[in-house]
Amino acid sequence: MKIGLFGGSFNPIHNGHIKIAIYAYEHLGLDKLIFIPAATNPFKKKQKNAPAEDRIAMIELAIKDLTQNFEISQYETKKGCLSYTYQTINYFKNKFPDDELFFIIGSDSLPSLHKWEFIEESTQKARFVVFKRSNNIDKINIKKFNILRLDNPLYEESSTMVRKGALEFTPLAVNQYIGNHKLYAKEIVHSILSALRAKHSVACAQFAGNLAKAHGLSYNQGYYAGLFHDIAKEIKEEQSREFISFFGFDGYDKKLYPWHKLHQFCGSLWVKNIYQINDPEIVEAIACHTTLKMDLSKLDKILFIADKICDGRAFKGVQKLRQLALEDLDAGFQSVVSTNYQYNLNKGVIFDEEADAIYKKWM
């Protein structure tokens, strides 16, 4: 039997991984291909992986409807320590002594391959197969270790890009899992937003989490509402209107979507449709966190408060407002609304009839 061994962090698995696995399976004539998620990659020690159980669950979702004979091994994740290739190959050679093993690596591993521990021994026990990650291939180690080279197309997807927000590079089920379990959230926020805006988002998340916990909601619900509330803040107006229109709304109707409402509505669309978060209360809180509305949930109030008075907001009386909000949500909310209303009036902001009515309802 011909068995492919496909190791990696899979943090997370993406469409490129699936394409590579299928290509190798078909072109090598494999009978089975085994995904081997790493506990810790010796070449990526500084990279913090999602928990092993999440990465394994995402691989399961990615391969469950495929027709190829794909499996997952927890050999490395159950070890829970640094993963070295020679140990993995020894394990599978002992498990399948009479079968032909193919160990699949990316071309970016070639330049350092001669530095891998016991590489000569490993290449005797399994045939190493390299897939292209770029057109620059280190031919020296290919020849030295008799490596089989796949002539696969180049795939643009990478786990790094997914963790920076390119969630479209994952199968839908994986995307939904990421949103449901709030994976890579902080990394995505820091990648999409400027450093200053990301810092505010984290501060807002922490205070919203504390408020939520103090007032009977889960810390995480408050935290992630705060973390993502400004995810669309730095999108330009034209792009915002295009984004809204993409989801079937008339984003170019400036009466429905005036400039000051764009980032909150785009943010709600992003967390629901791009990140695939499965909490409608978080989606709705983000959708009204700037303008408020006539009917507010507890989380709506919490997010508005946290945005206005979290760490980083400095004005006279802010500490008293923070304490009041932690002790009495409605009283704190009323005070923050009044303070914000007066602040905007002092800036010369002219409220339209709808906004004025909303503010006055809650003051």
Secondary structure in CASP SS format (residue, H / E / C, confidence):
PFRMAT SS
TARGET T0000
AUTHOR 0000-0000-0000
METHOD secondary structure of the structure
MODEL  1
M C 1.00
K E 1.00
I E 1.00
G E 1.00
L E 1.00
F E 1.00
G E 1.00
G E 1.00
S C 1.00
F C 1.00
N C 1.00
P C 1.00
I C 1.00
H C 1.00
N H 1.00
G H 1.00
H H 1.00
I H 1.00
K H 1.00
I H 1.00
A H 1.00
I H 1.00
Y H 1.00
A H 1.00
Y H 1.00
E H 1.00
H H 1.00
L C 1.00
G C 1.00
L C 1.00
D C 1.00
K E 1.00
L E 1.00
I E 1.00
F E 1.00
I E 1.00
P E 1.00
A C 1.00
A C 1.00
T E 1.00
N C 1.00
P C 1.00
F C 1.00
K C 1.00
K C 1.00
K C 1.00
Q C 1.00
K C 1.00
N C 1.00
A C 1.00
P C 1.00
A H 1.00
E H 1.00
D H 1.00
R H 1.00
I H 1.00
A H 1.00
M H 1.00
I H 1.00
E H 1.00
L H 1.00
A H 1.00
I H 1.00
K C 1.00
D C 1.00
L C 1.00
T C 1.00
Q C 1.00
N C 1.00
F E 1.00
E E 1.00
I E 1.00
S C 1.00
Q C 1.00
Y H 1.00
E H 1.00
T H 1.00
K H 1.00
K H 1.00
G C 1.00
C C 1.00
L E 1.00
S C 1.00
Y C 1.00
T H 1.00
Y H 1.00
Q H 1.00
T H 1.00
I H 1.00
N H 1.00
Y H 1.00
F H 1.00
K H 1.00
N H 1.00
K H 1.00
F C 1.00
P C 1.00
D C 1.00
D C 1.00
E E 1.00
L E 1.00
F E 1.00
F E 1.00
I E 1.00
I E 1.00
G E 1.00
S H 1.00
D H 1.00
S H 1.00
L H 1.00
P H 1.00
S H 1.00
L H 1.00
H H 1.00
K H 1.00
W C 1.00
E C 1.00
F C 1.00
I H 1.00
E H 1.00
E H 1.00
S H 1.00
T H 1.00
Q H 1.00
K H 1.00
A C 1.00
R E 1.00
F E 1.00
V E 1.00
V E 1.00
F E 1.00
K C 1.00
R C 1.00
S C 1.00
N C 1.00
N C 1.00
I C 1.00
D C 1.00
K H 1.00
I H 1.00
N H 1.00
I H 1.00
K H 1.00
K H 1.00
F C 1.00
N C 1.00
I C 1.00
L E 1.00
R E 1.00
L C 1.00
D C 1.00
N C 1.00
P C 1.00
L C 1.00
Y C 1.00
E C 1.00
E C 1.00
S C 1.00
S H 1.00
T H 1.00
M H 1.00
V H 1.00
R H 1.00
K C 1.00
G C 1.00
A C 1.00
L H 1.00
E H 1.00
F H 1.00
T C 1.00
P C 1.00
L H 1.00
A H 1.00
V H 1.00
N H 1.00
Q H 1.00
Y H 1.00
I H 1.00
G H 1.00
N H 1.00
H C 1.00
K C 1.00
L C 1.00
Y C 1.00
A H 1.00
K H 1.00
E H 1.00
I H 1.00
V H 1.00
H H 1.00
S H 1.00
I H 1.00
L C 1.00
S C 1.00
A H 1.00
L H 1.00
R H 1.00
A H 1.00
K H 1.00
H H 1.00
S H 1.00
V H 1.00
A H 1.00
C H 1.00
A H 1.00
Q H 1.00
F H 1.00
A H 1.00
G H 1.00
N H 1.00
L H 1.00
A H 1.00
K H 1.00
A H 1.00
H C 1.00
G C 1.00
L C 1.00
S C 1.00
Y H 1.00
N H 1.00
Q H 1.00
G H 1.00
Y H 1.00
Y H 1.00
A H 1.00
G H 1.00
L H 1.00
F H 1.00
H C 1.00
D C 1.00
I C 1.00
A C 1.00
K C 1.00
E C 1.00
I C 1.00
K C 1.00
E H 1.00
E H 1.00
Q H 1.00
S H 1.00
R H 1.00
E H 1.00
F H 1.00
I H 1.00
S H 1.00
F H 1.00
F C 1.00
G C 1.00
F C 1.00
D C 1.00
G C 1.00
Y C 1.00
D C 1.00
K C 1.00
K C 1.00
L C 1.00
Y C 1.00
P C 1.00
W H 1.00
H H 1.00
K H 1.00
L H 1.00
H H 1.00
Q H 1.00
F H 1.00
C H 1.00
G H 1.00
S H 1.00
L H 1.00
W H 1.00
V H 1.00
K H 1.00
N H 1.00
I H 1.00
Y C 1.00
Q C 1.00
I C 1.00
N C 1.00
D C 1.00
P H 1.00
E H 1.00
I H 1.00
V H 1.00
E H 1.00
A H 1.00
I H 1.00
A H 1.00
C C 1.00
H C 1.00
T C 1.00
T C 1.00
L C 1.00
K C 1.00
M C 1.00
D C 1.00
L C 1.00
S C 1.00
K H 1.00
L H 1.00
D H 1.00
K H 1.00
I H 1.00
L H 1.00
F H 1.00
I H 1.00
A H 1.00
D H 1.00
K H 1.00
I H 1.00
C C 1.00
D C 1.00
G C 1.00
R C 1.00
A C 1.00
F C 1.00
K C 1.00
G C 1.00
V H 1.00
Q H 1.00
K H 1.00
L H 1.00
R H 1.00
Q H 1.00
L H 1.00
A H 1.00
L H 1.00
E H 1.00
D C 1.00
L H 1.00
D H 1.00
A H 1.00
G H 1.00
F H 1.00
Q H 1.00
S H 1.00
V H 1.00
V H 1.00
S H 1.00
T H 1.00
N H 1.00
Y H 1.00
Q H 1.00
Y H 1.00
N H 1.00
L H 1.00
N H 1.00
K C 1.00
G C 1.00
V C 1.00
I C 1.00
F C 1.00
D C 1.00
E H 1.00
E H 1.00
A H 1.00
D H 1.00
A H 1.00
I H 1.00
Y H 1.00
K H 1.00
K H 1.00
W H 1.00
M C 1.00
END
